[in-house]
Amino acid sequence: MFKKTLLGALMLVVLSSTAWAQQPKVEFTGIIGWTLSDGVSGDPIKALNGQTYDRVDPKDSVNFGFSLGFFLSPSAEVGFLWRRQATQLEVSGTSTDTLGDMNIDGYHGYGAYYFGDPEGKARPYIMGGLGATHYGSVSYSKADGSTGTTGTGTQFSTTWGAGLKVNASPNVGMKFGIQWTPTYIKSDAEGWWCDPWWGCYVIGDAQYSNQFEFVGGIAFRF
């Protein structure tokens, strides 16, 4: 009886492994959605137009991109995610003005976990990733009629999300989710911290630019 039970268990493992080996493991997803953005504040600056500005923010706008993932198991996925927010940069203070068009690109490696039956029609998921956010240049008009261009910048960022994947077939599905990408920009001096052993240090107040995204997409597995 023991030998028969052991043999049955081994056969089940082999059959399960064979079935998983035959399933598609690579998934490409085209993504589109909407981003709610915020920027950072700083020291007041008086511009040539007479207005004083102390804050910059990207406007809320559409986002698009793709992810390419590899399934390590029926539930665990690792991959690469790129998304772009096509937006405009806004400056505010005593007045609010649009500076010009700007692209914000996110590049993140990620890991995701899908809950529920691998053969089920709907599977909730969570994901998290590490990478960088790139802020493109902005072309703008100066008060004297000439034009200027801002510099670009790339900062470390993380990304976190959750959602639902609906499978229309073993090879095609749809994803609906939310995603949050905080990007460190700078730290402002907040005060001093002192102790009797190490002396005194300036305490920094970190500022992050945040992107809150509502996303959807079509996924193809092969």
N, C-alpha and C positions, 0 to 999 in steps of 0.2 A: 504493500500500500504506500509506504514512504517513497519507494522508487518511482511509482506511478505519479504520485503528487509532485515530486521534484521534476520529473520529465515534463509534466503538464505545465508547470511554472516556467521551465526553460523555453518550451515551445511558445508560450504566451509572450515572453520577453522578445524572442526572435521575431515573431509575427508583428509585434508592436514596433520593433526597430525597423523592420522591413517596410511597414506602412509609413512610418515617419520619413524613411529614406526616400520614398517615392513622392512625398508631398513637396510642393514648391516652397522654396526657402528664401527667395529673394523677392522683395516687394518695393515697387516704385509708386510713389504717390504724388500726384499733382495737387497743389494747394492754392486756395484763394480765400480771402476773408477781409475782415475790417479790423483796424488797429486804433485803440485809444492810447494816445501818447502824452507823456509829460516830460519836461526838461528840467533845467536847474536855474537857480537864482544866483546873483552875484552882486558885486559892488555897483552902485549907480554910475552910469556913464551918460554925460550930456552930449547928444549928437549935434551935428551941424544944423539940423532942422529945428533946434531949440527944445526938443523933447528929451526927457531923461528916461533911460531904459535900465532895468535891473534884472531882467529875466528873459530866457530864450526857451522856446518850446516847439517841437514839431507838431504840426496840425494832425488831427485825426484823419485817417485816410485808408485807402485800400492796401492790402498786402497780397503777395503771391510768391510762390516758390515751389520747392519739391523736397521730398525726402527719399533716401535710398537705404533700405534696411535689410539685414540678414538675420533670419530666425535661427537662434541657437537651439531652440526647442519649440514645441507648439505654442508656448506662452511667452518666451523671452526673446527680445529683439534688440540688436545693436545696429547703429547706422549713422548716417550723416544727414544733416538738415540745413538747407539754405532757404532763406526767405528775404524778400525785399519789401520795404515800405516806401512807396512812391508818394512823397509828401512835400510840404512847404515849411520853411523855417519862419517862425513868428517871434518877434521881439515885443516886449511889453514893459510898461512902467507908467509914466504920465499919459502915454498913448500906446495903442496896440497896432502894430504894422507888420505886414508880411514882407520878409526880406527877399525870398526867392525860392525856387524849386530845389529840392534836396532828396537824395536817395539814402535810405538807411538799410544796410545789408547785415544779416546775421549769419554766422557760420558756426555750427555747433555739432559736435559728436554727441550722440545720445544713446540712452538705454530705455527700453519700454517694456512694460509687462501687461499682458492681456489676461483678464479674468474670465472664468466660465469655461464651458465646453469648447474645445478647439473646433468642433464640427458645428457649433451653434451659429444661428443666424446673426445674433447681436452679441458683441463682447465689449464690456467696458475696459478702458486701459488708463494707465498712468505713465508719465515719461519725465525724464530729466536729462539735462545735458550741460556740457561745458564747451566754451569756445570764445568767440570774439564778435563784437558789433562794430561795424565800420560806418562812419558818418561821412558822406560825400561832400564835395565842395558846393558852395552856393554862389551863383552869380547875381549881383544886385546893382541897383542904380544909386549913385550918391546924390547928395543934395545939390552939388554943383553941376549935375548933368552927366558926369563921367560914370564909368562902371568899375566895379571891383569884384573880386572873387575871394571867398573865405578859404581857409585851408581845410584839409581833411584830417580825420583822426580815427584810430582804431583802439578800442578798449576791451579789456577782459569782461566777459559776461557769462551768466548762467541762463538757462531756460527751463521752465517747468510747465507741465500741462496735464490735462486729463480729458477724456472724451469717450466716445462710443464708435465702434466700428461695426457696420452692418454688411454682412456678406451676401451678395447676390448669387455668387457661385464660388467654387473653390479658388478661382483665379481673379475674380473681380469683386470689389467691395467699395463702400463709401465710408468716409470718416467725418465726424462732427466733433469739434472740441474747443477748448479754451486754452490759452497759453500765456504765460507771464515771463517777460524777459527783462530783468533788472541789469543795468549796465553802470558800473562805477565810473563817475566822471571826475570828481575832485573832493577834497576835504577842506572845510573852512575851520579856522581856529575858533574853538569854543571856550577855552579857558586854560587853566593850569592845574596839573596834578603833581603833588609833591609827597615824598616820603623821606624819612631820616637816613635811608641807606643809599638811594640812587639819585637823589636830587629832584629837580622839578622839570616837568615836560609839558609841552603844549598838547592839549586834548583837541583832536580833530572831530568835526561833525561831517560825516561822509554824505555826499549827495549822489543820488542815482537817477539816471534817466530810465523811465519805465515804459514798457510797451505791453499793453493788455490786448490780446488778440482773440477774436472769434473766427475760427477757421473751419473750412470744409474741404473735402477733396475726394478724388477718385483714385483707388488703389488697384494696382495690377500685380499679381503674384506669378512668378515663373521660376 
